[in-house]
Amino acid sequence: MNTRTVPFRPTPRRIPPLRDHIHTLESPLKADEKIKPPILMRLLPVAIVVLVVVMLILMVSMGRRMFSPMMLMMPAMLLMGMMGMTMHGGAGGNSMAEVDVDRKNWLIQIRELRHQVQNQGRRIHALAVANFPNPNTLTSLTAYRRMWQVRESNAYMEALADSKLTQYPFMTARAGVGMAPLEPAITFDPQEVPENLEPVTAGAFSRFLRTQQYVTNIPIGIRLNEERAYGLRGDEGGRLDLSRSFITSLAFNHTPSEVAIGIITDTSRQECVKEWDWVKWLPHNQDYDMAAASGLPPVRYAWRSMQEYADKMAYDIAARNTQGSEYEGPNMVIFVDLPDENVSWPVSILGGVPGVVFVIVRFATDDINHYDDTRVNVIAVDENGMLSVPGRRNLLTIDRFPRRRAENFARSLARWRPAELGGGGATAASTEAGEGDLPSWFDVLGIPDIDSYDPRVVW
């Protein structure tokens, strides 16, 4: 299949404001340590009440003629003194009014801190959404030419490299949404035992930390350049959804000159062909280097087995092994879907290939990836869409991304190619001929010589 493509040069992404302001949470108030008063102090109110009752009885027993209102001043003074002592917390205690004022001032401080923390959380969330958009919105974003803005080296990536506010987006594919810790983290002093804290402020303190330390519903990605291979486990439908999310995230963020995407699947099974046929529309699935060398239309990065990949890409594998970090070609992510086969390394590429990442989606047995608590090389998805990695269960909820939407996105990218890469075939011919000349019908079909053309070789 040969298509006329249009050069595309992405616009640099604006560097977001990255604020590393540290938020400090004040410790809750301490409870007043009331000293237990002596037995005489505790019996004093009872004695006052008894004394007042006795005085009233005596005044009544003296008769009406001897009774004078002045006699009520003494009982009233005793009662007022007892009430005053009670309102001030007894011996050595703070009044309730003072405690209320302290609570109010502390709660005002925590209210203002909550506004600052939530604003920081919004910035972190917006930055993550910009780096890892929802796959269901990618088709509309390509209409606004927002793709291919993540480059291995530019001002935007250099700004994110030294920041903990978001994941480093290069070679990181969105997997779903989950919770991420707030950066910078909220700081607070070590707390005393709960019994020594004022209950109202202590409860507000614990609720604040429980609800504000994390940013919820934030896009989370998986780094795909830390291992040579990754193995997917668990629910089959979830693994396929996760693979489509990986592919579309990589294709949207990265230009084909930096990341290529390949497929290894069993073409004898109609189910496998139907599952991965949509990938052919992606510019990342085309071998531009071979097209530029031969003048033919780009071929697809697609193979029927691991051994076929090792045989047909021997020239590329040798270049990657010999040149190492100086290799100028793109990084490659290959998705392996061989439901009835044992997946293992071919002898010629034992241990993997530098710059090439294999994602094993479906298999009979996976002899490449083994569970290791110290490595994130096995990714499990359960029937509820919860993703787990070694050492971290229920890390996130994966994106449910149907195949038809993935194909719509891939078709929206099909017309573009990086401006620095040649198109091969009809595009190269039209470029050499000039803007006013139209290619021939054979050029459009990608047939350089009709006399020697053999369709069996092409297919």
Secondary structure, 3 states (H helix, E strand, C coil): CCCCCEEECCCCCCCCCCCCCCCECCCCCECCCCCCCCHHHHHHHHHHHHHHHHHHHHHHHCCCCCCCHHHHHHHHHHHHHHHHHHHCCCCCCCCHHHHHHHHHHHHHHHHHHHHHHHHHHHHHHHHHHHHCCCHHHHHHHHHCCCCCCCCCCCHHHHHHHCCCCCCCCCCEEEEEEEEEECCCCCECCCCCCHHHECHHHHHHHHHHHHHHCEEEEEEEEEECCCCCEEEEEECHHHHHHHHHHHHHHHHHHCCCCCEEEEEEECCCCHHHHHHHHHHHHCHHHEEHHHHHHHCCCCEECEECCHHHHHHHCHHHHHHHHHHHHHCCCCEEEEEEEEEEEEECCCHHHCCCCCCEEEEEEEEEEECCCCCCCCCCCEEEECCCCEEEECCEEEEEEECCCCHHHHHHHHHHHCCEEECCCCCCHHHHHHHHHCCCCCCCHHHHHCCCCCCCCCHHHHC
